[in-house]
């Protein structure tokens, strides 16, 4: 593999589009090959000076994809893992025994469920708070005991926004690290490490890949320190590294990240404004609307848009919301987000008992279809459900 060209001064979208400008050394191909080898030749003195030992802890295709994301997040290093859950749990399991965690009340349901029911078996305890409330975060943090303050911003599926800079200061003052799930914002719209966070996590299955055909997760660190080395050990010992084929597809997806996210954010704002005036919609949850309680914070913290996700609350209640989701034709009734196709989901029934999600809420992931087509489809479904 040829050396990367200089990247200083280049715009992030340029770095992404060219995947840092790598080319294959032998053929000069602009798309780098997939490295599938699981084992490597030792030097005559039994050393591994080429840096590769075995496929479980390391892979060249994975390294290249990691380098692209590191550049986009302005971090020190990246680790790719087999899923977003794998990334989040690897981070938690690198914490010291008995660590206390502060996390949002409303967040990715699977991780919230794991923190509540599985993390306790490893001796971890979690306090869930409204992380949009700085006073509540400060009250929940226990100096010397709290080791991780976890943020998700905008949060799924209510799309509240947390102040990364302020909460990072609270965490650091207590001797904790601040990690941010920035799956929805992506590095196109928010770069948590530049705001003071220590680690940023992505469910790379979503926007980073963008084509609903790869399950992947990522962690990016501001500093390659001792704790980061512990996370890397967890990834290696638990066999959590992303496979080379998945890393190749993920890098392919990231090359169009900026144009996709910018278009999806623009479309989401247009839909939010239209749906806010819809007679069957009681409330639209989207940080790009001036009526959103954290709109001013979102405008400071997010650049170039407010993301491609929004939720609506149906005036007539739960059954009307479920009925509307059943009647759409263009929107796809499916779990996940961030792909080129638009998705709709009744989250409360998916999350089940204990969900903090309102039962009248529909979550929308805006794809790359024409806004007028998307609006016409959901408008017809809402009116039919309320007929």
C-alpha positions as CSV (number, residue, x, y, z in Angstrom):
1,X,0.0,0.0,0.0
2,X,1.4,3.4,-0.9
3,X,1.8,6.1,1.6
4,X,-1.0,8.6,2.3
5,X,-0.5,12.0,0.7
6,X,-0.4,15.1,2.9
7,X,-3.9,15.9,4.3
8,X,-3.1,19.2,6.1
9,X,-5.5,22.0,5.1
10,X,-7.9,19.7,3.2
11,X,-11.6,20.0,4.0
12,X,-13.2,17.0,5.8
13,X,-15.4,16.2,2.8
14,X,-12.3,16.0,0.6
15,X,-10.6,13.6,3.1
16,X,-13.7,11.4,3.2
17,X,-14.3,11.4,-0.6
18,X,-10.8,10.3,-1.3
19,X,-10.4,8.1,1.8
20,X,-7.3,10.1,2.7
21,X,-6.0,9.6,-0.9
22,X,-4.7,6.1,-0.5
23,X,-3.9,4.2,-3.7
24,X,-2.9,0.6,-4.2
25,X,0.8,0.4,-4.8
26,X,1.0,-2.3,-7.4
27,X,-1.9,-1.4,-9.7
28,X,-2.4,2.3,-8.5
29,X,-6.1,1.5,-8.1
30,X,-8.1,4.3,-6.4
31,X,-10.1,1.8,-4.4
32,X,-7.9,-0.1,-2.0
33,X,-8.0,-3.9,-1.8
34,X,-9.6,-6.0,1.0
35,X,-6.9,-7.7,3.1
36,X,-8.2,-11.0,4.4
37,X,-5.1,-12.7,5.7
38,X,-5.4,-14.0,9.3
39,X,-1.7,-14.8,9.9
40,X,1.6,-13.2,8.9
41,X,5.2,-14.3,8.4
42,X,7.6,-13.7,11.2
43,X,11.0,-12.1,10.6
44,X,14.0,-14.6,10.9
45,X,14.6,-13.5,14.5
46,X,10.9,-14.2,15.3
47,X,9.8,-10.5,15.4
48,X,6.9,-8.9,13.5
49,X,8.4,-5.7,12.3
50,X,5.7,-5.2,9.7
51,X,3.3,-4.6,12.6
52,X,0.9,-7.5,11.9
53,X,0.7,-10.7,14.0
54,X,-2.7,-12.2,13.7
55,X,-6.2,-11.2,12.3
56,X,-8.0,-11.0,15.6
57,X,-6.4,-7.8,17.0
58,X,-5.5,-6.1,13.7
59,X,-6.2,-5.8,10.0
60,X,-4.9,-3.5,7.3
61,X,-8.3,-2.8,5.7
62,X,-9.6,-2.0,9.2
63,X,-6.7,0.3,9.9
64,X,-7.3,2.3,6.7
65,X,-11.0,2.8,7.5
66,X,-10.0,3.7,11.1
67,X,-7.6,6.4,9.8
68,X,-10.4,8.0,7.7
69,X,-12.7,8.3,10.7
70,X,-9.9,9.5,12.9
71,X,-9.3,12.4,10.5
72,X,-13.0,13.2,10.3
73,X,-13.4,13.3,14.1
74,X,-10.1,15.1,14.6
75,X,-9.0,12.4,17.1
76,X,-5.8,10.5,17.9
77,X,-6.9,7.0,17.1
78,X,-10.0,4.9,16.1
79,X,-11.1,1.4,16.8
80,X,-13.6,-0.4,14.7
81,X,-15.7,-3.1,16.3
82,X,-18.4,-5.5,15.2
83,X,-21.4,-3.3,16.1
84,X,-22.4,-0.1,17.9
85,X,-23.3,-2.2,21.0
86,X,-19.9,-3.9,20.8
87,X,-18.2,-0.5,20.8
88,X,-20.2,0.8,23.7
89,X,-19.9,-2.3,25.9
90,X,-16.1,-2.6,25.2
91,X,-15.7,0.9,26.5
92,X,-17.7,0.2,29.7
93,X,-15.8,-3.1,30.3
94,X,-12.5,-1.3,30.2
95,X,-13.6,0.7,33.3
96,X,-12.3,-0.3,36.7
97,X,-14.3,-2.8,38.7
98,X,-17.2,-1.2,40.6
99,X,-17.2,2.0,38.4
100,X,-20.2,4.3,38.5
101,X,-21.7,5.5,35.2
102,X,-24.0,8.4,34.5
103,X,-26.1,8.0,31.4
104,X,-29.2,9.7,29.7
105,X,-32.7,8.6,30.7
106,X,-33.6,8.6,27.0
107,X,-31.0,6.9,24.8
108,X,-30.4,4.0,22.5
109,X,-32.7,1.4,24.0
110,X,-30.4,-1.6,23.6
111,X,-27.6,0.1,25.5
112,X,-29.9,1.4,28.1
113,X,-31.2,-2.1,28.6
114,X,-27.7,-3.6,28.8
115,X,-26.6,-1.0,31.4
116,X,-29.7,-1.7,33.5
117,X,-29.6,-5.5,33.3
118,X,-26.2,-6.8,32.2
119,X,-23.6,-4.3,33.3
120,X,-24.5,-4.9,36.9
121,X,-23.2,-8.5,36.7
122,X,-19.7,-6.9,36.1
123,X,-20.1,-4.7,39.2
124,X,-21.0,-1.5,37.3
125,X,-23.8,0.8,38.5
126,X,-25.6,3.4,36.4
127,X,-27.5,6.5,37.3
128,X,-29.9,7.7,34.5
129,X,-30.6,11.4,34.3
130,X,-31.8,14.0,31.9
131,X,-28.5,15.1,30.4
132,X,-30.0,18.2,29.0
133,X,-30.2,19.4,32.6
134,X,-26.7,20.4,33.7
135,X,-27.7,20.6,37.3
136,X,-29.1,17.0,37.2
137,X,-25.8,15.8,35.6
138,X,-23.7,17.5,38.2
139,X,-25.8,16.1,41.1
140,X,-25.6,12.5,39.7
141,X,-21.8,12.5,39.3
142,X,-19.9,11.2,42.4
143,X,-16.3,12.4,42.5
144,X,-13.8,9.6,42.7
145,X,-16.5,6.9,42.0
146,X,-18.1,8.0,38.7
147,X,-15.7,6.9,35.9
148,X,-17.8,7.5,32.9
149,X,-20.4,10.1,31.9
150,X,-22.1,8.8,28.7
151,X,-24.0,11.2,26.4
152,X,-26.1,10.7,23.4
153,X,-26.8,13.8,21.4
154,X,-29.2,14.3,19.8
155,X,-30.8,11.5,21.9
156,X,-32.9,8.7,20.4
157,X,-35.9,9.0,19.9
158,X,-36.8,12.4,21.6
159,X,-33.8,14.2,20.0
160,X,-32.9,16.3,23.0
161,X,-29.5,17.9,22.9
162,X,-26.8,17.8,25.6
163,X,-24.1,20.4,26.2
164,X,-20.9,18.4,25.4
165,X,-18.5,21.1,26.5
166,X,-20.2,21.8,29.8
167,X,-20.7,18.1,30.7
168,X,-17.2,17.2,29.7
169,X,-16.0,19.8,32.3
170,X,-18.3,18.3,35.0
171,X,-17.0,14.8,34.2
172,X,-13.3,15.8,34.3
173,X,-13.7,17.7,37.5
174,X,-15.0,14.5,39.1
175,X,-12.2,12.4,37.6
176,X,-14.4,10.7,35.0
177,X,-14.2,10.5,31.2
178,X,-16.9,11.9,29.0
179,X,-18.0,9.7,26.0
180,X,-20.5,10.7,23.4
181,X,-22.7,8.6,21.2
182,X,-22.6,10.8,18.1
183,X,-24.3,8.4,15.7
184,X,-27.0,10.7,14.6
185,X,-24.9,13.9,14.4
186,X,-22.0,12.2,12.6
187,X,-18.7,14.1,12.3
188,X,-20.3,16.1,9.5
189,X,-22.5,18.0,12.1
190,X,-20.7,17.6,15.4
191,X,-17.2,16.8,16.5
192,X,-17.4,16.0,20.2
193,X,-13.7,15.6,20.7
194,X,-13.1,19.3,19.8
195,X,-15.7,20.2,22.4
196,X,-13.9,18.5,25.3
197,X,-15.2,14.9,25.1
198,X,-12.7,12.1,25.6
199,X,-14.2,9.4,23.3
200,X,-16.8,9.5,20.6
201,X,-18.8,6.4,19.7
202,X,-20.7,5.6,16.5
203,X,-23.1,2.9,15.6
204,X,-21.4,2.9,12.2
205,X,-24.2,0.7,10.8
206,X,-26.2,3.9,10.5
207,X,-25.0,7.1,8.8
208,X,-21.3,6.3,8.5
209,X,-22.1,3.3,6.3
210,X,-25.4,4.7,5.0
211,X,-26.5,1.8,2.9
212,X,-28.2,-0.6,5.4
213,X,-25.8,-3.4,4.5
214,X,-23.1,-3.4,7.2
215,X,-23.3,-3.8,11.0
216,X,-20.3,-2.0,12.6
217,X,-19.3,0.2,15.5
218,X,-16.5,2.7,16.1
219,X,-14.7,4.4,19.0
220,X,-12.5,7.5,18.4
221,X,-10.3,8.9,21.2
222,X,-8.9,12.3,21.8
223,X,-5.9,10.9,23.4
224,X,-4.3,7.4,23.0
225,X,-3.7,7.0,26.7
226,X,-3.7,4.2,29.3
227,X,-7.5,3.8,29.3
228,X,-7.5,3.6,25.5
229,X,-5.0,0.8,25.7
230,X,-7.4,-1.1,28.0
231,X,-10.3,-0.6,25.5
232,X,-8.0,-2.0,22.8
233,X,-7.2,-5.0,25.0
234,X,-11.0,-5.7,25.5
235,X,-11.5,-5.6,21.7
236,X,-8.7,-8.0,21.1
237,X,-9.4,-10.4,24.0
238,X,-13.1,-10.5,23.2
239,X,-12.6,-10.9,19.5
240,X,-14.6,-7.8,18.7
241,X,-12.7,-6.3,15.7
242,X,-14.7,-5.6,12.6
243,X,-14.1,-8.0,9.7
244,X,-12.2,-6.8,6.6
245,X,-15.2,-7.0,4.2
246,X,-17.3,-4.9,6.5
247,X,-14.5,-2.4,6.9
248,X,-14.2,-2.2,3.1
249,X,-17.9,-1.5,2.8
250,X,-17.9,1.0,5.6
251,X,-15.1,3.0,4.0
252,X,-17.1,3.0,0.8
253,X,-20.0,4.4,2.7
254,X,-17.9,7.1,4.4
255,X,-16.7,8.4,1.1
256,X,-20.2,9.8,0.4
257,X,-20.9,10.7,4.1
258,X,-21.0,14.5,3.7
259,X,-23.3,14.7,0.7
260,X,-25.7,12.2,2.2
261,X,-25.9,13.7,5.7
262,X,-26.2,17.3,4.4
263,X,-29.0,16.3,2.1
264,X,-30.8,14.3,4.8
265,X,-30.5,17.1,7.3
266,X,-31.9,19.6,4.8
267,X,-34.8,17.2,4.0
268,X,-35.5,16.5,7.7
269,X,-35.8,20.2,8.5
270,X,-38.2,20.7,5.6
271,X,-40.3,17.8,6.7
272,X,-40.2,18.9,10.4
273,X,-41.5,22.4,9.3
274,X,-44.3,20.8,7.2
275,X,-45.4,18.3,9.9
276,X,-45.4,20.9,12.6
277,X,-48.4,22.5,10.8
278,X,-50.1,19.1,10.2
279,X,-53.6,18.9,11.8
280,X,-53.0,15.3,13.0
281,X,-49.6,16.0,14.5
282,X,-49.5,17.2,18.1
283,X,-45.7,17.9,18.3
284,X,-42.6,17.5,16.1
285,X,-39.4,16.7,18.0
286,X,-36.5,18.1,16.0
287,X,-33.6,20.3,17.2
288,X,-33.7,22.3,14.0
289,X,-37.0,23.9,14.9
290,X,-36.9,27.2,16.8
291,X,-39.6,25.7,19.1
292,X,-37.2,22.9,20.3
293,X,-36.1,23.6,23.9
294,X,-32.4,23.1,23.1
295,X,-32.5,24.8,19.6
296,X,-30.0,27.5,20.6
297,X,-27.5,24.9,22.0
298,X,-28.0,22.7,18.9
299,X,-27.2,25.7,16.7
300,X,-24.0,26.3,18.6
301,X,-22.9,22.7,18.8
302,X,-24.0,21.4,15.4
303,X,-22.7,22.8,12.2
304,X,-24.3,22.5,8.7
305,X,-27.6,21.1,9.9
306,X,-29.5,19.3,12.7
307,X,-29.5,15.7,11.5
308,X,-31.7,13.5,9.5
309,X,-33.8,12.2,12.4
310,X,-37.1,13.5,13.8
311,X,-40.1,12.2,15.7
312,X,-43.7,13.1,15.6
313,X,-46.4,12.7,18.2
314,X,-49.8,11.8,16.8
315,X,-52.7,13.8,18.3
316,X,-55.1,10.9,18.4
317,X,-52.8,8.7,20.4
318,X,-51.1,5.3,20.2
319,X,-53.5,3.4,18.0
320,X,-53.6,6.2,15.4
321,X,-49.8,6.3,15.4
322,X,-49.6,2.6,14.9
323,X,-52.2,2.8,12.2
324,X,-50.4,5.6,10.4
325,X,-47.2,3.6,10.3
326,X,-49.1,0.6,8.9
327,X,-50.5,2.7,6.1
328,X,-47.4,4.3,4.6
329,X,-46.2,3.1,1.2
330,X,-43.0,5.0,0.6
331,X,-41.6,5.1,4.1
332,X,-40.3,1.7,5.2
333,X,-41.6,0.2,8.5
334,X,-38.2,-1.0,9.8
335,X,-35.8,-0.6,12.7
336,X,-32.5,1.3,12.2
337,X,-31.7,4.7,10.8
338,X,-29.2,6.6,8.6
339,X,-29.7,4.8,5.3
340,X,-30.6,6.2,1.9
341,X,-34.2,4.9,2.3
342,X,-36.6,6.6,4.7
343,X,-37.8,4.5,7.7
344,X,-40.7,4.9,10.1
345,X,-41.2,3.1,13.4
346,X,-43.5,3.1,16.4
347,X,-40.7,3.0,19.0
348,X,-42.7,2.3,22.2
349,X,-44.0,-1.0,21.0
350,X,-40.5,-2.0,19.8
351,X,-38.9,-1.1,23.1
352,X,-41.6,-2.7,25.2
353,X,-42.2,-2.4,28.9
354,X,-40.2,0.2,30.7
355,X,-39.6,2.3,27.6
356,X,-39.5,6.1,28.3
357,X,-40.8,6.7,24.8
358,X,-44.3,8.2,24.5
359,X,-46.8,5.7,23.0
360,X,-48.1,8.2,20.5
361,X,-44.6,8.8,19.0
362,X,-43.4,7.8,15.5
363,X,-39.7,7.9,14.8
364,X,-38.6,9.0,11.3
365,X,-35.3,8.5,9.6
366,X,-35.2,10.6,6.5
367,X,-33.4,9.1,3.5
368,X,-32.6,10.6,0.1
369,X,-36.0,10.5,-1.5
370,X,-37.8,13.7,-2.7
371,X,-39.2,15.6,0.3
372,X,-42.5,16.2,-1.5
373,X,-42.9,12.5,-2.0
374,X,-42.1,11.6,1.6
375,X,-44.5,14.3,2.9
376,X,-47.3,13.2,0.6
377,X,-47.0,9.6,1.8
378,X,-47.0,10.3,5.5
379,X,-49.7,13.0,5.1
380,X,-52.0,10.4,3.4
381,X,-51.2,7.8,6.1
382,X,-51.9,10.2,9.0
383,X,-55.2,11.4,7.5
384,X,-56.4,7.8,6.8
385,X,-55.5,6.7,10.3
386,X,-57.6,9.5,11.7
387,X,-60.5,9.1,9.3
